[in-house]
Amino acid sequence: MSAPEIKKSILDHLTYSIGRPPSLASKQDYYKALALTVRDRLQQHWVETVQAYLEQDLKVACYLSAEFLMGPHLGNNLLNLGIENEVRQAVKEMGCELDELLAEEEEPGLGNGGLGRLAACYMDSLATLERLALGYGIRYEFGIFDQEIRDGWQCEITDKWLRSGNPWEIAKPEITYYVNFGGHTEYYRDEAGAERIRWVPDRAVKGMAYDTPIQGYRVNTCNTLRLWSAEACESFDFQAFNTGDYYGAVDDKVISETITKVLYPNDEPEIGKRLRLLQQYFFVSCSLQDMLRLLDAQGQPTQRFPEKFAVQLNDTHPSIGVAELMRLLVDERRLSWEDAWDITVLTFGYTNHTLLPEALETWPLPLFRELLPRHLEIIYEINARFLASVRETHHQDDEHVKRLSLIDENGEKRIRMAHLACVGSHAINGVAALHSELLKRSVLKDFYELWPERFNNKTNGVTPRRFMALANPKLSELITRTIGDGWITHTEELRMLEPFSEDAAFRKEWRLVKQSNKQQLADYILKQTGIELDPSWMFDVQVKRIHEYKRQHLNILHVITLYNRLKRDPKLAIAPRAFIFGGKAAPGYFIAKRIIKLINAVGEVVNNDPDVNKKLRVAFVPNFNVQNGQLIYPAADLSEQISMAGKEASGTGNMKFTLNGALTIGTLDGANVEIRDEVGEENFFLFGLTTEETLRLQQQGYRPYAYVEGNSELAEAIRLIASGHFSHGDTEVFRPLVDNLCQSDPFLVFADYADYIACQDKVAGVWKDPENWTRMSILNTARAGKFSSDRAIREYCDEIWDVRPVPIMIKD
Ligand code: 26M
């Protein structure tokens, strides 16, 4: 596609799709016309990919996820199609700057953080590796809230991402399914006189598909992200109309459509949120019905379902799918229970993303029965057969059986969704080596003992297209000029950079790239916050959801420690550092919101104190998201991965930083362990207790205050926060935080403080030698190839899904 062709297409779209003459068109109009131009190009690949699927007998990977945190599409599609230069040229000739048009796109924030972004990286890798795949999820009208910082506090603003339309999706009004809720079940006799059960629901909604093309990098494969939107059912409206209840009909419509209104902005479940269960069942039912329809469309018998579809459950959020597929096969397709169960277990795989007990999903039985009475019966039947087999073949005692049960009978009865997912899946995986080991030893121990062969590890990965090639064009240019561009799809080739770490001229270029990325981030931060950062300083960055286990407060204790050292001795020679934070807190997470306030409060004091602000600055980047993440990762010198050991399942931000040449200060948690193994212990700043040590300490009886008494710098830092020093004398705002740390400190912040500070002092020492720092930085990038989502997806395809590459031919 040449620049003139692109230009013509943009002008055509302005006229025919948007209806504005070029002279009156706004930047948003140009953005849309360009997006539609690019979409036309994708559509050719899309049609051929669907065609290949329909014509050949192929297996497709179906990734079921309540969240897809895609980030902006335009830049990524230009990169993957390889038409960025032509487009830049074309829009320039029309008087536009491509970067300005890119900035017009509202990012689809249909996820909270790591889990949703992982789904997006996996969609990119599936297409790039030419594997047929469908991503199935929810088209939330409101995604994750926009965060504003007012007076240091987080404010949540609704995310109206669809307000200017969405040129990337195609509504498919012909692809709709009915999803039922409520009512009761009853016995009846079928035509053959056999007694059967049927579900008589009392409500239904309609799900409509919205498809977004997912283009692979420089290949013809273009997969589909299919998101479901809830609509009212016409048939139900009619009933109301006939009885004259017009407003009642409109009410029903409103209630139906609320199902896909808004993403729950929490990264753990709150107990018994009815609408959340509706959302989960809604999208899972639509997706499974869609697969069965595709099977029928190809004239395939139901028995072949597991040969045609591999369905991966992204955490337990879609795990109701196990019961729903059983219902579809047994009740609607009249398969025997045994045949249906074989199909189900062969079809599903389950990925666990957390060990935190409070984050494991369970549903109160009464709520479940009210909304999904038939599924409750099915779950009881699955459970009865499962527990019977456990008793028979494994001779397990009652305690053991109770622990395995799909129903938690301690107190109010609840359904354990992780247990349902385990029983219904042939493969169960964690998301980093350590996490997968801990799963087998803790939350899923009993299942591991039952079925060791089902358990496996799939260490997470991130896409090098978005997080290197797109986010860090200068580094990518330097790497490509040095070792060729094979690394973009074969990140193990980054190893070829290793010898260049000894080349002073190369190191200088490497530093200049980092410097320029830091300048760009500094410009952005100045614009967003008014805080000025010097790009010659060390950029020390922690961006991720705000959570106590991730310990942003440990980081801020380091800042306060340096502040105190400088106040005591303003001439102290410390390496100047900019501390950069970013991340959203769940709106109801009281402590997390105070951590944000504390970061901003410390920042206000530090940034305005002439004794310290020539060596220390603190900035909180508001509204951390995929888009500004792409500015942040490439500009970091130091990556903070400081969660309490055993709590962070994997982390994926850690990988984005490493690939972009940041050094990590981190604990032995999640994928940090593997990052350190890859880059070498001499190129990684390790501190803190191990998982085993944290468990031992807590068993012995952890007394956080003892650490305050034993460490004068920690005592001084805590005293300062409590005294109101950072809060204009207010001693109340941070009291809950301080009390929580001093009295219980559930994530061992105090226990790790001394080692963290010592390690940070070591970081400062290494920073003083820029040649050595740069050498280490290059080696981090060179050895991070393992953390590509291509590697992860290859493992899923080969070891769990049995999904093979299918080259797509374009017929002219
Ligand atoms: C559940 C129920 C109701 C409402 C919300 C939820 C929910 C939503 C998101 C629960 C958890 C959610 O996300 C958890 C998450 O992002 N986990 C992270 O997953 C990453 C990808 O595997 C890992 O790298 C992180 O370590 C892990 O914390």
Boltz pocket constraint, residues with backbone or C-beta under 6 A from the ligand:
constraints:
  - pocket:
      binder: B
      contacts: [[A, 112], [A, 113], [A, 114], [A, 115], [A, 116], [A, 118], [A, 264], [A, 266], [A, 267], [A, 268], [A, 269], [A, 270], [A, 276], [A, 317], [A, 352], [A, 353], [A, 354], [A, 359], [A, 361], [A, 431], [A, 460], [A, 647], [A, 648], [A, 649], [A, 650], [A, 651], [A, 652], [A, 670]]
      max_distance: 6.0
